[in-house]
Amino acid sequence: MAWILGDGLFTEIKNIKLQPDGVQDRPAWAHSSDGDLSFKEAFEFTKPRGAVLPWFKKIWVSYIPPSRSWLLWKIIHGRLATDDNLRKVGIMITSCCSLCTYPSTMESTKHLFLECTYASAVWNWIDYVFNVRIQFYNLEDLLSTTSRMSAGSQVQDLCWAAIFNGFWTIWWSQNRIQFVTIPQAIKMITHLTSDAVKFSEGHMTNSVVDLSTIRYFGATTKPRKAPRIEKVCWDPPLNGWIKINSDGCSLSTPGPSGSGGIFHDHHGRLIGCFSNSLGITTSVFAGFHAVITALEIALDQLWVQIWLECDSLLVVMALEEKFKVPWRIINRWDSCIDRLSRIQFRFYIYREDNQCADVLSKKGDDYQGFYWWTATPDFLRASLGRDLLRLPYYRFS
């Protein structure tokens, strides 16, 4: 009896890494990174999470009173008691916008906060004060205003607080029997915004625009502290050692991913480098995959003095048994660790020293499969030349 296997299936079976001798197999939950089934994983499997909304974390912030956050939440979800929403639940009333210059216009959430002349005046004022183009055609564009700003985080917090208070002032004005003029509304928004920014943790940039905007609201400036600058240079390994730089990258989590690594001798000469396409996965998996691939190559070459550099803190924690390795590659990891116990091994982490490996990991998404070079590829010449010349990089903290 003969088995006929396709090339793809045969390669997949061949690449399966078994546990080292003496290590017992264990079941793994495929939907988690570490293979453990927790109550959280079980709940998310039965009731998957909805889409992550970009405005969620912006609404519930410390410097905005919860009552105003709650108001904006109701506006976004269409739960505010405007005339159009009241009609949906069977409350039939005569509807007209009390703030608009066109009394015949029916009051709706979209009209009241986006189309009304009163609301337009409020948003145009915020546009003028913060020198940012506010698009109030729909709520999504309006709520993404601060993402288009180049100002410091303190001014962005001011702008976000002004937008919040703009919504609140429009709704408050609509509920008052007496009409509130635009100058009165602007004065109210200014006062509420200056109070809110006291609790903001943002900082201003060194620009006159930021300074004048903050002073307009009477807020206290919060300049950034001077950064600590540290010069970092790539160094070759000790005499007789092999230095490995590895890195993994992912365009999103999960997303198209790649891993890469590069090998140098004690003179700094290139021994070889690799780039590997990983398909759709996470940055955590890509980082571990890069380290494991680099170690497997080094062990197959019978190198006994290895200096490994990578910029993944999780890999360091895994070596100290403080983090669980992704279950899909746990067998390969355990095999490497078992073999590393019989050789000299040094581990060192510095992000700025990892530029070549970073370039190789990003190239992994362009190349399909595994690629190995014994000569310097063209796309790596600039980064490698910078390392060999020991030109510095700078860390800001």
Order of alpha helices (4+ residues) and beta strands (2+ residues): alpha-alpha-alpha-alpha-alpha-alpha-alpha-alpha-alpha-alpha-beta-beta-beta-beta-alpha-beta-alpha-alpha-beta-alpha-beta-alpha-beta
